Amino acid sequence: MSTPHPLRAVLEQSGPERCPDHINFHCHTICSDGSLEPLDLIRQASDLGLSHLAVTDHHSTRAIGPIQHWLAEQRQQGVSVPTLWTGVEISALLKGCLVHVLALGFELDHPALRIYCRGDAVVGEPLRAQSVVQAIHNAGGLAVLAHPARYRLGPVELINAAADLGFDGGEAWYDYDMNSTWSPSPMVCDAIAAQLENLGLLRTSGTDSHGIDLRGR
């Protein structure tokens, strides 16, 4: 029997009340379409007192190395800092609908994910959600359907399809209203969270920050 992924225990104990002040599994830097330099992001996350964090730039892991180096320096000085999990946001086709998949907790620079970390979405067979999920799993990571209610197809259909393909979870709590300070959208998030739980899938949350404040969109 394989050992459970260490991130599972973190996610199983994480609810909407933990974001954005304690956990954040969806945010961006200038390495894709965000506004924060990688070190500015991690300094802000540390100042906020986050416990767990994943930087999920689109098709790029370039921010992770500098952040890991900064965190190591802080720990050597005895400073309490967030736990960083590897992350990247990957475009994929699910039931003919273009969606985003969060890869979390994978082996950095693993060959299986290199094609997805070159700055742009792939084309052809690798774009299929099944291929994306397989690559994430080959790299030792978890595959999470990002913001399920933001697509052309509805969240119920997409989440069911994701479960059939072996996705590990979905972004249950998301601020679809894009408030200045993150707050999960009622009703839609409750329905998504319930569906994920019924399917036995992990539930994540994150601010999807693109601006200069990690507490908002």
C-alpha positions in Angstrom: 0.0 0.0 0.0 1.5 3.3 -1.0 2.1 6.1 1.5 -0.6 8.9 1.3 0.6 12.2 -0.1 1.7 14.4 2.8 -0.4 17.3 1.4 -3.6 15.3 1.9 -3.5 15.6 5.7 -3.2 19.4 5.3 -6.1 19.7 2.9 -8.3 17.4 4.9 -8.0 19.8 7.8 -8.5 22.9 5.8 -11.8 24.7 5.3 -13.0 28.1 4.0 -12.2 29.8 7.4 -8.5 29.0 6.9 -8.1 31.1 3.8 -6.6 33.7 3.3 -4.9 34.1 6.6 -3.6 30.5 7.2 -3.5 28.7 3.9 -3.4 29.7 0.2 -3.1 27.1 -2.5 -3.7 29.4 -5.5 -1.7 32.6 -6.2 0.5 34.1 -8.9 3.7 36.1 -9.4 5.2 38.0 -12.3 6.5 34.6 -13.6 3.0 34.3 -15.2 0.3 36.9 -15.0 0.6 38.1 -11.4 1.9 41.5 -10.1 4.2 40.4 -7.3 7.8 39.5 -7.5 8.3 36.0 -6.0 10.2 37.3 -3.0 7.6 40.0 -2.4 4.9 37.3 -2.4 6.6 35.1 0.1 7.5 38.0 2.4 3.9 39.0 2.4 2.8 35.4 3.0 5.2 35.2 5.9 4.0 38.6 7.3 0.4 37.4 7.1 1.4 34.3 9.2 0.4 31.7 6.6 1.0 28.1 7.6 0.8 26.6 4.1 1.2 28.1 0.6 1.5 27.0 -3.0 2.5 29.4 -5.8 0.6 28.3 -8.9 1.8 30.4 -11.8 0.4 29.5 -15.2 2.8 27.0 -16.9 5.8 28.1 -14.9 7.6 27.0 -11.8 10.3 29.7 -12.0 9.1 31.4 -8.8 9.6 28.4 -6.6 13.4 28.2 -6.6 14.0 31.8 -5.3 11.2 31.4 -2.8 12.7 28.1 -1.5 16.1 29.8 -1.1 14.6 32.7 0.9 12.6 30.3 3.1 15.8 28.3 3.9 17.7 31.5 4.8 14.9 32.5 7.2 14.7 29.1 8.8 18.5 29.2 9.4 17.9 32.5 11.3 15.2 30.9 13.4 12.4 32.7 11.7 9.0 31.0 11.6 7.9 30.9 7.9 5.1 29.2 5.8 5.5 25.7 4.5 5.8 26.0 0.7 4.3 23.3 -1.6 5.2 23.1 -5.2 2.5 24.3 -7.6 1.7 25.2 -11.2 -1.6 25.9 -13.0 -2.0 24.0 -16.2 -4.6 24.4 -19.0 -6.4 21.3 -20.0 -9.4 20.0 -22.0 -12.0 18.3 -19.9 -15.2 17.2 -21.8 -14.2 19.5 -24.6 -14.0 22.5 -22.2 -10.8 24.4 -21.5 -10.2 24.3 -17.8 -7.4 24.9 -15.4 -5.7 22.2 -13.3 -3.7 23.0 -10.2 -0.8 20.6 -9.8 0.2 20.6 -6.1 3.0 18.9 -4.1 4.9 17.5 -7.0 8.6 16.8 -7.5 10.1 20.1 -8.8 11.6 19.8 -12.3 10.2 16.3 -12.8 10.5 15.2 -16.5 6.7 14.4 -16.6 5.8 18.1 -16.0 8.4 19.8 -18.1 6.2 20.1 -21.1 3.7 22.0 -19.0 6.2 24.4 -17.5 7.4 26.3 -20.6 5.2 29.4 -20.3 2.3 28.5 -22.6 -0.4 25.9 -22.8 0.4 22.8 -24.8 -1.5 21.5 -27.8 -2.6 18.1 -29.0 -2.7 14.9 -26.8 -0.9 16.5 -23.8 -3.7 19.1 -23.5 -6.2 16.4 -22.7 -7.1 16.4 -19.0 -6.3 12.7 -18.7 -2.8 13.4 -19.9 -2.4 16.3 -17.5 -3.6 14.3 -14.5 -1.3 11.4 -15.4 1.7 13.7 -15.7 1.0 15.3 -12.3 0.7 11.9 -10.7 3.9 10.7 -12.4 5.6 13.7 -10.8 4.2 12.7 -7.4 1.7 15.5 -7.2 -2.0 16.0 -6.7 -4.3 17.2 -9.5 -7.0 19.7 -8.5 -9.7 21.2 -10.7 -9.4 25.0 -10.3 -12.5 27.2 -9.8 -15.0 24.7 -11.1 -17.8 27.4 -11.6 -15.8 29.6 -14.0 -16.2 27.6 -17.2 -18.5 27.1 -20.1 -19.7 23.8 -18.7 -21.3 23.7 -15.2 -19.4 22.6 -12.1 -21.5 19.5 -11.5 -20.7 18.0 -15.0 -17.0 19.0 -14.8 -16.4 17.7 -11.3 -18.0 14.4 -12.2 -15.8 14.1 -15.2 -12.8 15.1 -13.2 -13.5 12.4 -10.7 -13.9 9.8 -13.4 -10.4 10.7 -14.7 -8.7 10.4 -11.3 -8.5 14.0 -10.2 -7.6 14.2 -6.5 -9.7 17.2 -5.7 -11.3 20.5 -6.6 -11.1 24.1 -5.6 -14.1 24.1 -3.3 -13.9 27.6 -1.9 -13.3 30.4 -4.3 -14.2 34.1 -4.5 -16.2 34.2 -7.7 -17.3 37.8 -6.8 -13.7 39.0 -6.6 -14.0 40.9 -3.4 -11.1 43.1 -2.3 -10.6 40.7 0.6 -11.1 37.0 -0.3 -14.4 35.5 0.7 -15.9 32.3 -0.6 -19.0 32.8 -2.7 -22.1 31.4 -0.8 -24.3 28.7 -2.3 -22.1 28.0 -5.3 -19.1 27.1 -3.1 -21.3 25.1 -0.7 -22.7 23.0 -3.6 -19.2 22.4 -5.0 -17.8 21.5 -1.6 -20.6 19.1 -1.0 -20.2 17.4 -4.4 -16.5 17.0 -3.9 -17.0 15.5 -0.4 -19.6 13.1 -1.7 -17.2 11.9 -4.4 -14.4 11.5 -1.8 -12.3 14.2 -3.4 -10.0 16.7 -1.6 -11.2 20.3 -1.2 -8.9 23.2 -1.5 -9.1 27.0 -1.3 -6.9 29.9 -2.5 -7.2 33.5 -3.4 -6.1 33.2 -7.0 -4.2 36.5 -6.4 -3.0 38.4 -9.4 -2.6 41.8 -7.7 -0.3 43.0 -5.0 -2.4 41.8 -2.0 -2.5 38.1 -1.2 -5.7 38.5 0.6 -7.7 39.3 -2.6 -7.9 38.4 -6.3 
